[in-house]
Amino acid sequence: MRWIESILIERPKSAVYAAVVDQNILMQWSAWPEATGFTCHVEGDGVTPGSRIVFSDSSGVVQGQQTLVSADGTLVRNQMKNRGPRGRDIEPRVDFRVEDAGASQTKVSLEFEVDPPVPALLRPIASRWLSRSIRPLHVRDLEQLKAHVERDGGGEIGVD
């Protein structure tokens, strides 16, 4: 299953990219901690490959992680590993593509891809569930990214 959601942000690419690539800043605008009730902390410096966000439930049990795989100035690739239904691990890929849209505007696309860990017969049901429950959170993520960067500037870095 795969989808792409996009948004236009009224800030230069460098500001938007900084807010997406730095896992510490990402946690300031992400919709996920509030939506899941999980606490999150960053392991590593947050900007180099291998840095990761670790998600824990209210009792402190780790429920998943998002690892920064690569970042090249345009594409920020993240690999997640989370507990899915019935305790099975699910490993979605969540990438952010950050592109200059001219006139101090930036287009950000959130690209999501996952192979649900269910038998083929149940994949249509899993796909509907993911689309109804996860996709709206991705839309909210992008809206909150936009609000964060347009309000706070994002913490520009030298990437154009």
ROROSE-327005 format. One record per residue: x, y, z of N, C-alpha, C in turn. Coordinates in steps of 0.1 Angstrom, whole numbers, padded with zeros to 4 digits, always signed. Example, Ala and Ser with C-alpha at 12.3 -4.5 7.8 and 13.67 -1.06 7.14 Angstrom:
BEGIN
+0132-0057+0078+0123-0045+0078+0132-0033+0078+0128-0022+0071+0137-0011+0071+0129+0000+0079
//
This chain:
BEGIN
+0008-0012+0000+0000+0000+0000+0009+0012+0000+0005+0022-0008+0013+0034-0009+0004+0046-0012+0008+0058-0006+0001+0070-0009+0011+0082-0008+0007+0093-0014+0015+0105-0013+0005+0117-0009+0009+0125+0001+0001+0137+0005+0011+0148+0003+0006+0160-0001+0015+0171-0003+0009+0184+0002+0018+0194+0005+0013+0207+0010+0023+0217+0005+0018+0229+0003+0027+0241-0001+0029+0249+0012+0041+0253+0014+0045+0260+0026+0051+0273+0022+0047+0284+0028+0052+0298+0025+0065+0301+0032+0075+0293+0030+0089+0295+0035+0099+0289+0025+0111+0293+0026+0121+0288+0017+0124+0273+0020+0129+0266+0010+0132+0252+0012+0141+0249+0024+0151+0257+0026+0161+0255+0037+0154+0254+0050+0144+0263+0053+0137+0263+0065+0128+0250+0067+0122+0247+0056+0113+0235+0057+0121+0222+0058+0132+0221+0050+0140+0209+0051+0146+0207+0065+0150+0218+0072+0155+0217+0085+0145+0212+0095+0132+0215+0093+0122+0210+0102+0118+0196+0100+0121+0191+0088+0118+0177+0084+0130+0168+0087+0142+0172+0085+0154+0163+0086+0158+0161+0100+0156+0171+0109+0160+0171+0123+0149+0164+0131+0152+0152+0136+0142+0144+0143+0138+0151+0156+0146+0160+0162+0143+0168+0173+0132+0178+0170+0134+0185+0159+0124+0195+0154+0111+0188+0150+0113+0177+0143+0101+0169+0138+0091+0166+0150+0097+0163+0161+0088+0159+0173+0081+0172+0178+0085+0184+0174+0078+0196+0179+0065+0198+0171+0065+0193+0159+0053+0196+0151+0045+0183+0147+0050+0171+0149+0044+0159+0145+0030+0157+0153+0021+0152+0145+0007+0149+0151+0007+0135+0159+0018+0127+0157+0017+0114+0162+0018+0112+0178+0026+0120+0185+0026+0118+0199+0012+0121+0206+0005+0131+0201-0008+0134+0206-0018+0124+0202-0017+0120+0190-0027+0110+0184-0026+0096+0191-0014+0092+0194-0011+0079+0200-0011+0079+0215-0008+0090+0221-0005+0091+0235+0009+0086+0239+0017+0083+0230+0031+0079+0232+0040+0090+0236+0050+0087+0244+0061+0097+0246+0072+0093+0236+0079+0103+0233+0089+0101+0222+0102+0107+0227+0113+0101+0224+0126+0106+0226+0135+0103+0214+0145+0111+0212+0154+0109+0200+0167+0103+0205+0172+0093+0198+0185+0087+0201+0194+0091+0190+0206+0095+0193+0215+0101+0183+0213+0116+0183+0220+0122+0173+0219+0136+0172+0207+0141+0165+0199+0132+0159+0187+0136+0152+0188+0140+0138+0200+0142+0133+0202+0146+0119+0210+0137+0110+0217+0128+0116+0226+0119+0108+0219+0105+0107+0221+0098+0096+0215+0085+0094+0218+0076+0106+0208+0069+0111+0209+0061+0122+0202+0067+0135+0201+0080+0134+0193+0087+0145+0179+0082+0144+0173+0081+0156+0159+0076+0156+0151+0082+0167+0138+0082+0164+0128+0086+0174+0122+0073+0180+0122+0071+0193+0116+0060+0199+0103+0063+0206+0093+0055+0203+0079+0058+0208+0076+0048+0220+0072+0053+0231+0069+0044+0243+0055+0047+0247+0048+0037+0252+0035+0039+0258+0035+0044+0272+0024+0046+0278+0023+0053+0291+0031+0045+0302+0032+0032+0300+0040+0024+0310+0055+0023+0307+0059+0030+0296+0073+0030+0293+0077+0019+0283+0068+0011+0278+0071+0000+0269+0073+0006+0255+0084+0003+0249+0087+0007+0235+0077+0001+0226+0070+0010+0218+0060+0005+0208+0065+0006+0194+0076+0014+0192+0081+0015+0178+0092+0025+0177+0097+0027+0165+0108+0036+0163+0107+0041+0148+0113+0053+0146+0114+0058+0133+0129+0062+0131+0136+0055+0122+0150+0057+0120+0152+0065+0107+0161+0075+0109+0165+0083+0097+0175+0075+0089+0171+0071+0077+0179+0063+0069+0189+0071+0060+0184+0082+0054+0192+0090+0046+0185+0104+0044+0193+0113+0040+0189+0127+0037+0198+0133+0027+0193+0138+0016+0202+0143+0006+0199+0158+0002+0192+0165+0010+0189+0179+0007+0175+0181+0001+0169+0170-0004+0156+0170-0010+0147+0159-0004+0153+0147-0003+0145+0135+0002+0151+0131+0015+0141+0131+0025+0145+0126+0038+0138+0112+0040+0145+0102+0041+0140+0088+0041+0140+0083+0055+0128+0078+0060+0127+0073+0073+0121+0059+0072+0126+0050+0080+0121+0036+0081+0115+0034+0095+0103+0030+0096+0097+0028+0109+0096+0013+0112+0095+0010+0125+0093-0004+0129+0084-0002+0141+0071-0006+0140+0061-0005+0150+0054-0018+0153+0048-0018+0165+0040-0030+0168+0027-0028+0161+0023-0037+0153+0010-0037+0146+0000-0045+0152-0011-0048+0145-0021-0056+0151-0016-0070+0155-0021-0074+0167-0018-0087+0172-0003-0089+0175+0004-0078+0178+0018-0078+0182+0028-0080+0171+0023-0081+0158+0032-0083+0147+0039-0069+0144+0052-0070+0140+0059-0058+0136+0054-0054+0122+0053-0041+0121+0050-0035+0108+0060-0025+0105+0065-0024+0093+0077-0016+0089+0074-0006+0078+0066+0004+0080+0063+0014+0070+0075+0023+0067+0076+0027+0055+0085+0037+0051+0078+0051+0050+0083+0061+0056+0077+0074+0056+0088+0084+0052+0087+0089+0039+0097+0098+0034+0090+0112+0032+0099+0122+0033+0095+0136+0030+0103+0141+0019+0096+0145+0008+0103+0151-0003+0101+0166-0002+0112+0174-0002+0111+0188+0000+0116+0195-0012+0108+0202-0020+0111+0208-0032+0108+0223-0033+0118+0231-0039+0116+0245-0041+0104+0247-0050+0094+0255-0046+0083+0258-0055+0083+0273-0060+0094+0280-0058+0096+0293-0062+0090+0303-0053+0094+0316-0054+0088+0327-0046+0088+0324-0031+0098+0319-0026+0099+0315-0011+0088+0305-0007+0085+0296-0016+0075+0286-0013+0082+0272-0015+0077+0263-0007+0083+0249-0007+0071+0239-0008+0073+0230-0016+0063+0219-0017+0069+0207-0009+0061+0202+0001+0065+0190+0008+0055+0179+0005+0061+0167+0002+0053+0155-0001+0057+0145+0009+0047+0139+0016+0049+0128+0025+0045+0116+0018+0055+0107+0016+0054+0095+0008+0054+0083+0018+0043+0076+0018+0041+0065+0027+0040+0052+0020+0047+0041+0025+0046+0028+0018+0047+0018+0029+0038+0008+0029+0038-0003+0038+0033-0016+0032+0038-0027+0036+0032-0040+0033+0026-0046+0045+0013-0044+0047+0007-0049+0060+0010-0064+0062+0014-0067+0075+0017-0081+0078+0005-0090+0080-0003-0091+0070-0015-0099+0071-0016-0108+0059-0024-0119+0060-0025-0128+0048-0032-0120+0036-0029-0124+0024-0033-0117+0012-0049-0115+0012-0056-0124+0018-0070-0123+0018-0075-0111+0026-0067-0108+0037-0071-0097+0045-0065-0083+0041-0057-0083+0031-0050-0070+0027-0060-0059+0023-0071-0062+0016-0080-0051+0013-0086-0045+0026-0089-0053+0036-0094-0047+0048-0083-0039+0055-0071-0044+0056-0060-0037+0062-0057-0024+0055-0058-0024+0042-0056-0012+0034-0066-0002+0037-0079-0006+0038-0090+0004+0041-0087+0009+0055-0084+0001+0064-0081+0006+0078-0070+0016+0078-0059+0012+0072-0047+0022+0071-0051+0035+0065-0058+0034+0054-0062+0046+0047-0071+0055+0055-0080+0049+0063-0089+0057+0072-0083+0061+0085-0073+0054+0090-0068+0058+0103-0054+0065+0102-0046+0061+0093-0032+0066+0093-0031+0078+0083-0038+0077+0072-0037+0088+0062-0041+0101+0067-0052+0102+0075-0056+0115+0080-0045+0121+0090-0038+0112+0097-0027+0117+0105-0016+0123+0097-0013+0117+0085-0003+0122+0076-0007+0136+0071-0020+0138+0068-0024+0151+0064-0023+0161+0075-0026+0157+0088-0024+0166+0099-0010+0169+0102-0001+0159+0100+0013+0161+0101+0018+0172+0092+0014+0172+0079+0018+0182+0070+0012+0196+0074+0000+0196+0078-0006+0209+0083+0001+0214+0094+0005+0206+0104+0012+0210+0116+0027+0214+0112+0033+0208+0102+0046+0212+0097+0045+0226+0092+0035+0228+0083+0032+0241+0077+0031+0252+0088+0022+0249+0098+0020+0259+0108+0033+0262+0116+0040+0251+0119+0053+0253+0127+0063+0261+0119+0065+0258+0106+0076+0265+0099+0072+0279+0095+0059+0281+0092+0055+0295+0089+0055+0304+0101+0052+0298+0113+0052+0305+0125+0066+0307+0131+0074+0297+0131+0087+0297+0138+0099+0298+0129+0097+0297+0116+0108+0298+0106+0115+0285+0104+0114+0274+0112+0119+0261+0109+0133+0259+0113+0141+0269+0115+0155+0267+0119+0164+0265+0107+0164+0274+0097+0170+0272+0084+0185+0267+0085+0187+0258+0075+0201+0253+0073+0205+0256+0059+0217+0255+0055+0222+0259+0042+0219+0248+0032+0207+0245+0029+0203+0236+0018+0193+0242+0009+0197+0245-0004+0187+0251-0013+0187+0243-0026
//
